Amino acid sequence: MYIGLLHLHHWLPFLWLLLILVALVQNFLVWKSDREFNASLQRQNKITLILTHLQVTVGLIMLALAIANEMIPDMGTLMGDATLRFKYVEHPTTMLLGAVFITVGNAKSKRLSSEQDKAKSVVIWFGIGLALIAVRFPWEAFLHGA
């Protein structure tokens, strides 16, 4: 089960990264022009949000399995080793925060009335979420395979 989740957690970000970049560009174009914030764009934002939540959920399940199977050493060793600290502390924490910002952006865009304000909310909050995720993203494993 862990191996299957690991593969899903490795390959899903390719789709997610593409989708969030497209969503950011399209929302930016709506924000800065007279384009319409239509149902298709709102649906795309929702799919981006769902993929974000799916990725975080898979990651949290993997973390729980690692704890349950005692794959994580004691806290002193964990915090003393930069690689382990990144994998089990920094990466999950920052990904959760990024997902929170993306969730807030989607929720705020639903409550605003102006189309430009909706798109602006998505661009700002999704952008902050993406920036947080990019800071603690395991780029080497992502680009070379996990």
TIVO-2410 file (N, C-alpha, C; in nm, 3 decimals):
# residues 146
REC num residu      c1      c2      c3 atome chaine
REC   1      M   0.082  -0.119   0.000     N      A
REC   1      M   0.000   0.000   0.000    CA      A
REC   1      M   0.087   0.126   0.000     C      A
REC   2      Y   0.192   0.123   0.081     N      A
REC   2      Y   0.279   0.241   0.092    CA      A
REC   2      Y   0.343   0.272  -0.044     C      A
REC   3      I   0.386   0.169  -0.116     N      A
REC   3      I   0.451   0.190  -0.246    CA      A
REC   3      I   0.354   0.252  -0.346     C      A
REC   4      G   0.230   0.206  -0.347     N      A
REC   4      G   0.129   0.263  -0.435    CA      A
REC   4      G   0.103   0.410  -0.404     C      A
REC   5      L   0.094   0.441  -0.275     N      A
REC   5      L   0.075   0.581  -0.235    CA      A
REC   5      L   0.197   0.666  -0.272     C      A
REC   6      L   0.315   0.607  -0.258     N      A
REC   6      L   0.438   0.679  -0.293    CA      A
REC   6      L   0.439   0.714  -0.442     C      A
REC   7      H   0.398   0.620  -0.526     N      A
REC   7      H   0.393   0.647  -0.670    CA      A
REC   7      H   0.288   0.754  -0.701     C      A
REC   8      L   0.172   0.745  -0.639     N      A
REC   8      L   0.069   0.846  -0.660    CA      A
REC   8      L   0.118   0.983  -0.613     C      A
REC   9      H   0.183   0.986  -0.498     N      A
REC   9      H   0.233   1.111  -0.441    CA      A
REC   9      H   0.348   1.168  -0.525     C      A
REC  10      H   0.414   1.084  -0.602     N      A
REC  10      H   0.520   1.132  -0.691    CA      A
REC  10      H   0.464   1.183  -0.823     C      A
REC  11      W   0.369   1.114  -0.883     N      A
REC  11      W   0.321   1.149  -1.017    CA      A
REC  11      W   0.211   1.254  -1.018     C      A
REC  12      L   0.130   1.262  -0.915     N      A
REC  12      L   0.022   1.359  -0.910    CA      A
REC  12      L   0.071   1.505  -0.917     C      A
REC  13      P   0.185   1.539  -0.859     N      A
REC  13      P   0.231   1.678  -0.869    CA      A
REC  13      P   0.258   1.727  -1.010     C      A
REC  14      F   0.291   1.637  -1.103     N      A
REC  14      F   0.310   1.680  -1.242    CA      A
REC  14      F   0.180   1.741  -1.294     C      A
REC  15      L   0.071   1.673  -1.273     N      A
REC  15      L  -0.060   1.721  -1.316    CA      A
REC  15      L  -0.099   1.846  -1.237     C      A
REC  16      W  -0.077   1.843  -1.106     N      A
REC  16      W  -0.115   1.955  -1.020    CA      A
REC  16      W  -0.038   2.082  -1.058     C      A
REC  17      L   0.092   2.069  -1.080     N      A
REC  17      L   0.174   2.185  -1.113    CA      A
REC  17      L   0.128   2.249  -1.245     C      A
REC  18      L   0.101   2.166  -1.343     N      A
REC  18      L   0.051   2.217  -1.471    CA      A
REC  18      L  -0.082   2.288  -1.451     C      A
REC  19      L  -0.171   2.226  -1.376     N      A
REC  19      L  -0.305   2.282  -1.357    CA      A
REC  19      L  -0.301   2.413  -1.277     C      A
REC  20      I  -0.221   2.421  -1.174     N      A
REC  20      I  -0.218   2.545  -1.095    CA      A
REC  20      I  -0.154   2.659  -1.174     C      A
REC  21      L  -0.055   2.628  -1.257     N      A
REC  21      L   0.005   2.734  -1.338    CA      A
REC  21      L  -0.095   2.786  -1.442     C      A
REC  22      V  -0.170   2.696  -1.504     N      A
REC  22      V  -0.273   2.737  -1.600    CA      A
REC  22      V  -0.381   2.819  -1.529     C      A
REC  23      A  -0.422   2.774  -1.411     N      A
REC  23      A  -0.524   2.847  -1.335    CA      A
REC  23      A  -0.475   2.987  -1.298     C      A
REC  24      L  -0.350   2.997  -1.257     N      A
REC  24      L  -0.295   3.129  -1.222    CA      A
REC  24      L  -0.292   3.221  -1.343     C      A
REC  25      V  -0.248   3.172  -1.456     N      A
REC  25      V  -0.241   3.255  -1.577    CA      A
REC  25      V  -0.381   3.298  -1.620     C      A
REC  26      Q  -0.475   3.204  -1.624     N      A
REC  26      Q  -0.610   3.239  -1.668    CA      A
REC  26      Q  -0.678   3.336  -1.572     C      A
REC  27      N  -0.660   3.316  -1.443     N      A
REC  27      N  -0.719   3.409  -1.346    CA      A
REC  27      N  -0.651   3.545  -1.355     C      A
REC  28      F  -0.522   3.547  -1.379     N      A
REC  28      F  -0.451   3.674  -1.396    CA      A
REC  28      F  -0.506   3.750  -1.516     C      A
REC  29      L  -0.531   3.679  -1.625     N      A
REC  29      L  -0.585   3.744  -1.745    CA      A
REC  29      L  -0.725   3.800  -1.719     C      A
REC  30      V  -0.806   3.730  -1.640     N      A
REC  30      V  -0.939   3.782  -1.604    CA      A
REC  30      V  -0.924   3.905  -1.516     C      A
REC  31      W  -0.832   3.899  -1.422     N      A
REC  31      W  -0.810   4.009  -1.328    CA      A
REC  31      W  -0.767   4.136  -1.403     C      A
REC  32      K  -0.677   4.122  -1.499     N      A
REC  32      K  -0.618   4.240  -1.565    CA      A
REC  32      K  -0.686   4.278  -1.697     C      A
REC  33      S  -0.793   4.209  -1.734     N      A
REC  33      S  -0.861   4.243  -1.860    CA      A
REC  33      S  -1.012   4.239  -1.840     C      A
REC  34      D  -1.081   4.244  -1.950     N      A
REC  34      D  -1.228   4.241  -1.945    CA      A
REC  34      D  -1.283   4.101  -1.964     C      A
REC  35      R  -1.199   4.001  -1.949     N      A
REC  35      R  -1.247   3.863  -1.965    CA      A
REC  35      R  -1.342   3.827  -1.853     C      A
REC  36      E  -1.421   3.725  -1.879     N      A
REC  36      E  -1.525   3.684  -1.786    CA      A
REC  36      E  -1.474   3.573  -1.693     C      A
REC  37      F  -1.508   3.585  -1.565     N      A
REC  37      F  -1.482   3.479  -1.468    CA      A
REC  37      F  -1.599   3.382  -1.480     C      A
REC  38      N  -1.588   3.288  -1.573     N      A
REC  38      N  -1.701   3.203  -1.608    CA      A
REC  38      N  -1.700   3.072  -1.528     C      A
REC  39      A  -1.801   2.992  -1.552     N      A
REC  39      A  -1.817   2.866  -1.479    CA      A
REC  39      A  -1.701   2.770  -1.509     C      A
REC  40      S  -1.648   2.777  -1.629     N      A
REC  40      S  -1.536   2.690  -1.666    CA      A
REC  40      S  -1.412   2.723  -1.582     C      A
REC  41      L  -1.385   2.850  -1.564     N      A
REC  41      L  -1.270   2.892  -1.483    CA      A
REC  41      L  -1.293   2.857  -1.336     C      A
REC  42      Q  -1.414   2.875  -1.290     N      A
REC  42      Q  -1.446   2.839  -1.152    CA      A
REC  42      Q  -1.430   2.688  -1.130     C      A
REC  43      R  -1.471   2.609  -1.228     N      A
REC  43      R  -1.457   2.464  -1.222    CA      A
REC  43      R  -1.308   2.425  -1.222     C      A
REC  44      Q  -1.229   2.493  -1.303     N      A
REC  44      Q  -1.085   2.466  -1.308    CA      A
REC  44      Q  -1.020   2.498  -1.174     C      A
REC  45      N  -1.060   2.607  -1.111     N      A
REC  45      N  -1.008   2.641  -0.978    CA      A
REC  45      N  -1.046   2.533  -0.877     C      A
REC  46      K  -1.169   2.483  -0.887     N      A
REC  46      K  -1.215   2.378  -0.796    CA      A
REC  46      K  -1.136   2.249  -0.817     C      A
REC  47      I  -1.109   2.214  -0.942     N      A
REC  47      I  -1.030   2.092  -0.969    CA      A
REC  47      I  -0.889   2.107  -0.915     C      A
REC  48      T  -0.832   2.226  -0.929     N      A
REC  48      T  -0.700   2.252  -0.871    CA      A
REC  48      T  -0.704   2.235  -0.720     C      A
REC  49      L  -0.808   2.286  -0.657     N      A
REC  49      L  -0.825   2.271  -0.514    CA      A
REC  49      L  -0.839   2.124  -0.475     C      A
REC  50      I  -0.918   2.049  -0.549     N      A
REC  50      I  -0.938   1.907  -0.520    CA      A
REC  50      I  -0.807   1.831  -0.533     C      A
REC  51      L  -0.730   1.859  -0.639     N      A
REC  51      L  -0.601   1.792  -0.655    CA      A
REC  51      L  -0.504   1.829  -0.543     C      A
REC  52      T  -0.510   1.953  -0.498     N      A
REC  52      T  -0.427   1.996  -0.385    CA      A
REC  52      T  -0.464   1.915  -0.261     C      A
REC  53      H  -0.592   1.905  -0.234     N      A
REC  53      H  -0.638   1.831  -0.116    CA      A
REC  53      H  -0.605   1.682  -0.128     C      A
REC  54      L  -0.618   1.627  -0.248     N      A
REC  54      L  -0.584   1.486  -0.269    CA      A
REC  54      L  -0.436   1.462  -0.243     C      A
REC  55      Q  -0.353   1.549  -0.294     N      A
REC  55      Q  -0.208   1.534  -0.275    CA      A
REC  55      Q  -0.171   1.544  -0.126     C      A
REC  56      V  -0.229   1.639  -0.057     N      A
REC  56      V  -0.201   1.655   0.087    CA      A
REC  56      V  -0.253   1.534   0.165     C      A
REC  57      T  -0.371   1.486   0.130     N      A
REC  57      T  -0.427   1.370   0.198    CA      A
REC  57      T  -0.340   1.247   0.179     C      A
REC  58      V  -0.296   1.223   0.057     N      A
REC  58      V  -0.207   1.109   0.031    CA      A
REC  58      V  -0.078   1.125   0.111     C      A
REC  59      G  -0.023   1.245   0.114     N      A
REC  59      G   0.099   1.269   0.192    CA      A
REC  59      G   0.078   1.245   0.340     C      A
REC  60      L  -0.034   1.288   0.393     N      A
REC  60      L  -0.061   1.267   0.536    CA      A
REC  60      L  -0.083   1.120   0.568     C      A
REC  61      I  -0.147   1.047   0.477     N      A
REC  61      I  -0.163   0.903   0.497    CA      A
REC  61      I  -0.025   0.835   0.497     C      A
REC  62      M   0.060   0.876   0.405     N      A
REC  62      M   0.196   0.820   0.401    CA      A
REC  62      M   0.272   0.852   0.529     C      A
REC  63      L   0.256   0.973   0.581     N      A
REC  63      L   0.321   1.011   0.705    CA      A
REC  63      L   0.268   0.928   0.821     C      A
REC  64      A   0.138   0.907   0.826     N      A
REC  64      A   0.078   0.826   0.931    CA      A
REC  64      A   0.127   0.680   0.923     C      A
REC  65      L   0.137   0.627   0.801     N      A
REC  65      L   0.188   0.491   0.784    CA      A
REC  65      L   0.334   0.481   0.826     C      A
REC  66      A   0.411   0.585   0.796     N      A
REC  66      A   0.552   0.586   0.836    CA      A
REC  66      A   0.564   0.587   0.989     C      A
REC  67      I   0.478   0.662   1.055     N      A
REC  67      I   0.480   0.666   1.201    CA      A
REC  67      I   0.434   0.532   1.257     C      A
REC  68      A   0.327   0.477   1.201     N      A
REC  68      A   0.273   0.349   1.250    CA      A
REC  68      A   0.372   0.234   1.230     C      A
REC  69      N   0.447   0.238   1.121     N      A
REC  69      N   0.542   0.131   1.092    CA      A
REC  69      N   0.682   0.160   1.146     C      A
REC  70      E   0.690   0.262   1.230     N      A
REC  70      E   0.815   0.301   1.295    CA      A
REC  70      E   0.928   0.323   1.196     C      A
REC  71      M   0.894   0.387   1.084     N      A
REC  71      M   0.995   0.424   0.984    CA      A
REC  71      M   1.067   0.553   1.023     C      A
REC  72      I   1.010   0.624   1.119     N      A
REC  72      I   1.066   0.751   1.163    CA      A
REC  72      I   1.145   0.727   1.292     C      A
REC  73      P   1.271   0.772   1.297     N      A
REC  73      P   1.350   0.753   1.419    CA      A
REC  73      P   1.302   0.844   1.532     C      A
REC  74      D   1.369   0.836   1.645     N      A
REC  74      D   1.331   0.922   1.758    CA      A
REC  74      D   1.348   1.069   1.720     C      A
REC  75      M   1.283   1.155   1.795     N      A
REC  75      M   1.276   1.298   1.762    CA      A
REC  75      M   1.414   1.364   1.759     C      A
REC  76      G   1.503   1.325   1.846     N      A
REC  76      G   1.637   1.383   1.847    CA      A
REC  76      G   1.711   1.353   1.718     C      A
REC  77      T   1.705   1.230   1.674     N      A
REC  77      T   1.770   1.191   1.549    CA      A
REC  77      T   1.702   1.259   1.431     C      A
REC  78      L   1.571   1.263   1.434     N      A
REC  78      L   1.494   1.323   1.325    CA      A
REC  78      L   1.531   1.470   1.307     C      A
REC  79      M   1.533   1.545   1.415     N      A
REC  79      M   1.560   1.688   1.405    CA      A
REC  79      M   1.708   1.717   1.380     C      A
REC  80      G   1.794   1.623   1.412     N      A
REC  80      G   1.936   1.642   1.391    CA      A
REC  80      G   1.981   1.612   1.249     C      A
REC  81      D   1.903   1.538   1.175     N      A
REC  81      D   1.936   1.500   1.038    CA      A
REC  81      D   1.854   1.587   0.942     C      A
REC  82      A   1.922   1.668   0.862     N      A
REC  82      A   1.853   1.763   0.774    CA      A
REC  82      A   1.762   1.693   0.672     C      A
REC  83      T   1.805   1.580   0.621     N      A
REC  83      T   1.725   1.508   0.522    CA      A
REC  83      T   1.596   1.454   0.584     C      A
REC  84      L   1.609   1.392   0.702     N      A
REC  84      L   1.490   1.340   0.770    CA      A
REC  84      L   1.398   1.452   0.816     C      A
REC  85      R   1.456   1.562   0.866     N      A
REC  85      R   1.376   1.676   0.911    CA      A
REC  85      R   1.297   1.734   0.794     C      A
REC  86      F   1.360   1.744   0.677     N      A
REC  86      F   1.291   1.793   0.558    CA      A
REC  86      F   1.174   1.702   0.522     C      A
REC  87      K   1.200   1.571   0.518     N      A
REC  87      K   1.100   1.474   0.473    CA      A
REC  87      K   0.982   1.462   0.568     C      A
REC  88      Y   1.007   1.464   0.698     N      A
REC  88      Y   0.901   1.435   0.794    CA      A
REC  88      Y   0.848   1.556   0.872     C      A
REC  89      V   0.915   1.672   0.861     N      A
REC  89      V   0.868   1.790   0.936    CA      A
REC  89      V   0.843   1.908   0.842     C      A
REC  90      E   0.949   1.955   0.776     N      A
REC  90      E   0.938   2.077   0.696    CA      A
REC  90      E   0.845   2.060   0.575     C      A
REC  91      H   0.863   1.952   0.500     N      A
REC  91      H   0.782   1.929   0.380    CA      A
REC  91      H   0.633   1.918   0.414     C      A
REC  92      P   0.592   1.830   0.507     N      A
REC  92      P   0.448   1.821   0.537    CA      A
REC  92      P   0.388   1.950   0.591     C      A
REC  93      T   0.462   2.018   0.679     N      A
REC  93      T   0.410   2.141   0.739    CA      A
REC  93      T   0.388   2.249   0.633     C      A
REC  94      T   0.485   2.268   0.547     N      A
REC  94      T   0.474   2.371   0.445    CA      A
REC  94      T   0.368   2.336   0.341     C      A
REC  95      M   0.357   2.208   0.307     N      A
REC  95      M   0.253   2.168   0.212    CA      A
REC  95      M   0.114   2.192   0.268     C      A
REC  96      L   0.096   2.164   0.397     N      A
REC  96      L  -0.033   2.192   0.462    CA      A
REC  96      L  -0.065   2.341   0.458     C      A
REC  97      L   0.034   2.424   0.488     N      A
REC  97      L   0.012   2.569   0.484    CA      A
REC  97      L  -0.021   2.614   0.342     C      A
REC  98      G   0.050   2.562   0.243     N      A
REC  98      G   0.020   2.597   0.104    CA      A
REC  98      G  -0.121   2.558   0.065     C      A
REC  99      A  -0.164   2.440   0.107     N      A
REC  99      A  -0.301   2.393   0.079    CA      A
REC  99      A  -0.404   2.483   0.147     C      A
REC 100      V  -0.373   2.530   0.266     N      A
REC 100      V  -0.464   2.622   0.337    CA      A
REC 100      V  -0.481   2.751   0.257     C      A
REC 101      F  -0.371   2.806   0.208     N      A
REC 101      F  -0.379   2.930   0.130    CA      A
REC 101      F  -0.459   2.909   0.000     C      A
REC 102      I  -0.439   2.797  -0.065     N      A
REC 102      I  -0.515   2.768  -0.188    CA      A
REC 102      I  -0.663   2.752  -0.155     C      A
REC 103      T  -0.694   2.688  -0.044     N      A
REC 103      T  -0.833   2.672  -0.002    CA      A
REC 103      T  -0.898   2.806   0.029     C      A
REC 104      V  -0.825   2.892   0.098     N      A
REC 104      V  -0.876   3.026   0.131    CA      A
REC 104      V  -0.903   3.104   0.002     C      A
REC 105      G  -0.811   3.096  -0.093     N      A
REC 105      G  -0.828   3.168  -0.220    CA      A
REC 105      G  -0.952   3.124  -0.294     C      A
REC 106      N  -0.975   2.993  -0.299     N      A
REC 106      N  -1.094   2.943  -0.367    CA      A
REC 106      N  -1.221   2.986  -0.294     C      A
REC 107      A  -1.220   2.978  -0.161     N      A
REC 107      A  -1.338   3.017  -0.082    CA      A
REC 107      A  -1.367   3.166  -0.096     C      A
REC 108      K  -1.262   3.249  -0.090     N      A
REC 108      K  -1.282   3.393  -0.103    CA      A
REC 108      K  -1.336   3.430  -0.241     C      A
REC 109      S  -1.290   3.361  -0.344     N      A
REC 109      S  -1.335   3.394  -0.480    CA      A
REC 109      S  -1.485   3.367  -0.496     C      A
REC 110      K  -1.538   3.273  -0.422     N      A
REC 110      K  -1.681   3.242  -0.430    CA      A
REC 110      K  -1.765   3.353  -0.367     C      A
REC 111      R  -1.711   3.422  -0.269     N      A
REC 111      R  -1.789   3.520  -0.193    CA      A
REC 111      R  -1.784   3.662  -0.252     C      A
REC 112      L  -1.694   3.684  -0.345     N      A
REC 112      L  -1.681   3.818  -0.403    CA      A
REC 112      L  -1.778   3.835  -0.519     C      A
REC 113      S  -1.816   3.960  -0.546     N      A
REC 113      S  -1.915   3.984  -0.651    CA      A
REC 113      S  -1.850   4.022  -0.785     C      A
REC 114      S  -1.746   4.101  -0.782     N      A
REC 114      S  -1.680   4.144  -0.905    CA      A
REC 114      S  -1.596   4.031  -0.964     C      A
REC 115      E  -1.602   4.016  -1.095     N      A
REC 115      E  -1.525   3.911  -1.162    CA      A
REC 115      E  -1.376   3.934  -1.146     C      A
REC 116      Q  -1.334   4.060  -1.155     N      A
REC 116      Q  -1.192   4.091  -1.137    CA      A
REC 116      Q  -1.147   4.062  -0.994     C      A
REC 117      D  -1.233   4.091  -0.897     N      A
REC 117      D  -1.198   4.062  -0.757    CA      A
REC 117      D  -1.188   3.912  -0.731     C      A
REC 118      K  -1.276   3.836  -0.793     N      A
REC 118      K  -1.270   3.689  -0.780    CA      A
REC 118      K  -1.137   3.637  -0.832     C      A
REC 119      A  -1.102   3.681  -0.953     N      A
REC 119      A  -0.978   3.637  -1.015    CA      A
REC 119      A  -0.856   3.685  -0.936     C      A
REC 120      K  -0.862   3.809  -0.885     N      A
REC 120      K  -0.752   3.863  -0.806    CA      A
REC 120      K  -0.731   3.779  -0.680     C      A
REC 121      S  -0.839   3.742  -0.615     N      A
REC 121      S  -0.830   3.659  -0.495    CA      A
REC 121      S  -0.762   3.526  -0.526     C      A
REC 122      V  -0.801   3.464  -0.636     N      A
REC 122      V  -0.741   3.336  -0.674    CA      A
REC 122      V  -0.592   3.354  -0.704     C      A
REC 123      V  -0.559   3.457  -0.779     N      A
REC 123      V  -0.418   3.479  -0.815    CA      A
REC 123      V  -0.333   3.501  -0.690     C      A
REC 124      I  -0.379   3.583  -0.599     N      A
REC 124      I  -0.300   3.613  -0.479    CA      A
REC 124      I  -0.288   3.490  -0.389     C      A
REC 125      W  -0.399   3.429  -0.353     N      A
REC 125      W  -0.396   3.318  -0.258    CA      A
REC 125      W  -0.335   3.192  -0.318     C      A
REC 126      F  -0.371   3.159  -0.442     N      A
REC 126      F  -0.309   3.044  -0.508    CA      A
REC 126      F  -0.160   3.069  -0.527     C      A
REC 127      G  -0.125   3.194  -0.559     N      A
REC 127      G   0.017   3.229  -0.577    CA      A
REC 127      G   0.098   3.212  -0.449     C      A
REC 128      I   0.042   3.256  -0.337     N      A
REC 128      I   0.110   3.237  -0.207    CA      A
REC 128      I   0.120   3.089  -0.177     C      A
REC 129      G   0.013   3.015  -0.199     N      A
REC 129      G   0.016   2.871  -0.177    CA      A
REC 129      G   0.121   2.802  -0.263     C      A
REC 130      L   0.126   2.837  -0.390     N      A
REC 130      L   0.225   2.779  -0.481    CA      A
REC 130      L   0.366   2.815  -0.437     C      A
REC 131      A   0.387   2.939  -0.395     N      A
REC 131      A   0.521   2.981  -0.350    CA      A
REC 131      A   0.565   2.900  -0.227     C      A
REC 132      L   0.474   2.883  -0.131     N      A
REC 132      L   0.507   2.802  -0.013    CA      A
REC 132      L   0.540   2.659  -0.052     C      A
REC 133      I   0.458   2.602  -0.139     N      A
REC 133      I   0.479   2.464  -0.181    CA      A
REC 133      I   0.611   2.452  -0.257     C      A
REC 134      A   0.641   2.549  -0.342     N      A
REC 134      A   0.765   2.545  -0.420    CA      A
REC 134      A   0.889   2.554  -0.333     C      A
REC 135      V   0.879   2.626  -0.221     N      A
REC 135      V   0.995   2.641  -0.131    CA      A
REC 135      V   1.036   2.508  -0.068     C      A
REC 136      R   0.940   2.427  -0.031     N      A
REC 136      R   0.970   2.300   0.037    CA      A
REC 136      R   0.932   2.178  -0.046     C      A
REC 137      F   0.934   2.196  -0.176     N      A
REC 137      F   0.905   2.087  -0.269    CA      A
REC 137      F   1.034   2.007  -0.293     C      A
REC 138      P   1.028   1.875  -0.291     N      A
REC 138      P   1.150   1.797  -0.315    CA      A
REC 138      P   1.182   1.791  -0.464     C      A
REC 139      W   1.238   1.900  -0.515     N      A
REC 139      W   1.259   1.914  -0.659    CA      A
REC 139      W   1.348   1.805  -0.717     C      A
REC 140      E   1.452   1.765  -0.645     N      A
REC 140      E   1.542   1.663  -0.698    CA      A
REC 140      E   1.470   1.530  -0.719     C      A
REC 141      A   1.392   1.488  -0.621     N      A
REC 141      A   1.315   1.363  -0.634    CA      A
REC 141      A   1.208   1.377  -0.743     C      A
REC 142      F   1.150   1.494  -0.753     N      A
REC 142      F   1.045   1.520  -0.852    CA      A
REC 142      F   1.099   1.511  -0.993     C      A
REC 143      L   1.215   1.569  -1.016     N      A
REC 143      L   1.271   1.575  -1.151    CA      A
REC 143      L   1.344   1.446  -1.191     C      A
REC 144      H   1.395   1.372  -1.093     N      A
REC 144      H   1.473   1.252  -1.124    CA      A
REC 144      H   1.401   1.123  -1.095     C      A
REC 145      G   1.281   1.131  -1.041     N      A
REC 145      G   1.205   1.011  -1.007    CA      A
REC 145      G   1.224   0.974  -0.861     C      A
REC 146      A   1.118   0.924  -0.801     N      A
REC 146      A   1.125   0.891  -0.658    CA      A
REC 146      A   1.154   0.745  -0.639     C      A
***
